[in-house]
């Protein structure tokens, strides 16, 4: 890992990174789940060591040496190749000078996190370690798995899997929402959520798993969708179908997918074609994470047509208002719709 990324990570943690650095960091994070894990590891150390008083012990410790030893250990474990110095790099043949913020991380290691932290948290050089990708961004991120399967992870969502993923198994866990494009293999691909289990060989689908329910919508191939604690309660889906399992229920409901916007979060397009207002509202609530209140039930008789690329809530509400003769108020994450409504069909 080159020193430029360490500098960018430091600026990011301190809240001092500029747009170019954030773009570079995003690009680096999307290169591999391992990079996501590095950020999470360093972030945890950063947060846990924020109040360290280094003045009492810093003179007794060679932080260059300690950090260098830890860096060498992690790089050896992860088989990270060191980049060659640039031709005009004045640091050739010299000890690498790390950015100042790195010393706070080294401080944590020296003060007892050290090798114990490394072994307990990552599993060390011999044990399997759990790879965790958590998307705390306000937009989706793309993750390339070791088997070359692709995952688009929605915001506030997380996947986790062991470091030997793709060798003897293809098993991962999901919290939140993700779109999966799975590479074909003789090794089954298994996704566990709190309540359900999804088994595939090679396919594409969207999976949402939240506190109340888990929903899978299939685009290509076929999947087996079951209760995790009751594998016999299973349905097989074909393209264009979806399955829903609600927490506390022993039923898995299978139906044709009628939601044209089930992957709007990934494609960044909202499409409505003479769509009833209650379905429009559901799509808006999902996409923008808002709550919409309707003060006149006659509004549910209205139908709306429109297509929005890179959707903007204010623009959509303005178009709704003009086309359906309704009024709206938007405060925080709450929308209120009022108006005369539409005659029943």
N, C-alpha and C positions, 0 to 999 in steps of 0.2 A: 504494500500500500504506500503510495508516494506521499511526500510531505505536503504537497498541495492539498490533498484531501484532509490530512490532519489539521491543517490551518483552517480549511473551510468548516470542518466539524467543530473546531473550537469557536469560530465566529458564530456558527449556528447556535451552539449551546449558550453563548453569551448574549445572543440576540443582536449581534452586530454584523450579520452577513448581509451583503447587498443582493440585488436581483440576479446578477450574473453568478454569484456564488451559490445561491439557492437553486438556480437552474442546473449548475454543475453537480450539486449534491443530489438533486432529484435524478439526474441521468445516472449517476454512480449507484444510487440505491436500486434503480430498475435493472441494473446489470445482473444482479444475483441476490437470492435470499440471504446469502452469507453477509453481504454488505448491509442489508437491513439489520441483521443480528449484531453486527459490529456497532452500528449506531445505537441500538437498544442497550447493549452492554455498557458502552461508554456513557450513555445518558444516565443509566442507573448509578454508575459510580459517581458521576458529576453531581447528581442530586443528593446522594448519600454523604458526600464529602464537602458540601457547601459551607459548612460552619467550622471546618478544620482550622485550628490555629497552628500554622506551620512555623511560626517564629521560634517556638521552644525547642524544636528538634531538627529543623532544616540544616543547621550547620553541621550536624553529626552524620548526615546522610548524603551520599553521592547520588542524587536523583537521576543524573545522566546514566549512571551505571545501572541503577535499579530499573529504570524504565527501559533501557536498552535490553536488559536481560529478559524482562517480561515480553517485550516486543518480539525478541528472537524466539522465545518459547511459543508464543501464539502463532508466529509465522511458520515455525517448523510443524506445528500441529495441523495448521490449515493448508500447508504446502503452498504458501504464497511466494511467488518469485519476486525477488527484488528487482526494481527497474534499474537500468543502466543510467549512470549520470550523464547529463548533457555534455556536449563537447566543450561548451564554454562555462560549465558549472565550476565555480570557484571553490566548491566544497569538496572536490575530488581529493581523496586521500585523507580527509579530515573527519573527525568525529562529528556525526550529525547533530546539529543544534535543534532541539524540538521547540515548538512554540510554547510560550509561557503557561498557557492553560494546561498543557500536558502534565506539568509538574504536580498539579492538583490530583490528577489521576494516579501518578506515580506515588504520591503521598499516601493515597488510600491503600495502595498495594504494600508499601513499606510498613504502614501502621497496623498490619494484621490481615487485611483482605488478601494481599499477596497470593502466594501459591494456593492457600486454602480457598480463597475466592475463586481462583481459576479452576481448580479441580472440582469444587462443589457446584459451581454455577454452570460451567461448560462441559463437565464430564471428563476433562483432562485429555491427554493424548491417546488413551487406550479405550475409554468408555464411549458409548454412543452419546452424542449430545443432541438435545432437542433444538431444532431450528424453528424459530418463531418469527413470523412476519406480521407486524401490526401496522395497519394503515391509520395513522392519526391525522393524515392530510385532509383537506377539504375537497379532494377530488380522487378519482380512482387511481390505482397504481397497477402496473403489469408485473407479474412475477413469472420467471421461467424456472420450472422445476428441473431437477437433475435428469429426469427422463424425457425432457424437452416438451412436456405438457405445459400449456400456458394458462395462467389464472389472472383474471382482472379482479382486483380486490376493491370493493366499495369502501367508502370512508367509514371509520370506526368499526372495521372488521379485522379479523385475525385468522391466520392459518398456522398450524404447527405440525411438524413431522420430525422423524428421527434422521440422523445424518446418513444412515445407510439406505435411505429412501431410493427406490429404483434398482436396488441390487437384489435383495431377497423379498422385498415387498413394496407396495405402493399404497401406503395408508397415511392419511392425514386427518386432522381435525379442523373444523370450521366454526367460528363464531361470527355472526353477522351475515353479509351477503357477498357472493362471488360468482363470476362467470367462469366456467371451466371449458377448456378445449383440450381434450385428453388424447395423447398419442396412443395408438394401438400397441398392444403388447400382450404376451401370454400371461403376464403378471396382472391379476385384477387390480383395478384402481378402486380404493375404498375411501369414502368420506364419512367420518363420524361427526355427528352433532350431539347436543345434549340428549335428544330423544330419538334420533333416527340414524339409519345407516344406508348409504347409497353405494351400489356396486356397479362398475362399468368396465368395459375393455377399451373402447375407443369411441368417443362421442363428444357432443357439445351441449351444454345445458346451463341454466341459471339456478342457483340454490340460495334460498334465504332462510336463515335460522335465527330466530329471536325468542324472547321469553315466552310468547304466547303460542307460536306455531312455527312449523318448518314447511317451506313450500319449494317444490322442484318443478321447473318447466323445461321440457326437452325440446331441443332444436334438431339434433342429428343423432342417429344411432339408436340405441336402446339402453335402458337402465333398470335395475331392480332397486326399489325403494321400500324400506321396511322399518319397523320399530327396532331400535337397538337391543332392547331387553326382551323382545319377542320376535325373533327372526322369521317365524312362520307367518306372521302378519305382514304380507308383502304384496306389492303390486308391480307389474312390469309395464313400463311406459314406452310408447312409440312417439315419433316426432309429432309435435303439435298438441301433445297432452301434458297435463300437469297433475301433480299430486300434492295434497295438503294433509299434514298431521298436526292436530291441535293438542297442546299439553293437557294431560288429564283424560284424553279420549283414547279408546282402543281401536278407533276407526281411521283408515287412510282413505280419503276421498279422492277419486280419480275422475277427471273430466277433460273435455277439450279446452284448450287455452283460448280465451276470448279477449285477453288483455294485450292490445297491440303495443303497450308501453312497458312490458315487463322487463326489458333491458334498456329502457330509456336512460338510466343512470350510466350505462356503459357507452351507448351510441351517442348520447347527448342530443337526442331528438325526441320531441313529444308530438304524437300524431293523433288527431281526432277526426273521425269521419262520421258525421251525424251521430255523434256519441252522446248518450244521455248524461245529464249534468252530474249525476251521482258518480258515474265512472270517471268523468273529467276531474271531479274533486278528489277521488281516490288516487288518481295519477299524480295530481299536484301535491297532495299530502306526502306521498312516497318520495317524489323527486326533490321537493324543497324542504322536507321535514317540517311541515307546518300543520296547523289545525284549521279546518274550514268549517264555519257555522252558517247554516242556511235558516233564515228567519221566516220564509214562506215556502210551504211544502209544494206549492204550485211550480216553483222553480225547477223541481225535479223532472217536470214534464218537458223541459227545454232540451234541445239537442244542439250540439256545437261541432263545427268543422274548422279545422285549422292545423297547420304544421309549423313547428317552432324548432329551429336549429340553435344549439347553444342556448337553451331556454332561459328567459329572464322573467321572473315572477311579475314584476310591475307591468311589463309589456303584455303578458298573457292576460292579466286582470283587466287592463285597458281594452284589449280586444274583446274579451268576454263582455265587458260592460257595454261596449258599443253595439255588439252584434245581438245580444240578448236583452238589451234595455234593462240592465240591472245596475245597482250601485254596490260599491264595495268599500270596506275600510280595512286597512292593514296596519296592525300594531304589533310590534315584536314579531312573533311567529304565529300570530292569530289573524285569520281573515274572516270577515263577516259579509255575507251576501244578502242583499235585500232587493225587492222589486215585485212587480205585479205577477211575474211568472208566465207560463205558457199554457194554452188549453190542452186538455188531455187528448191523446190520439184515439 
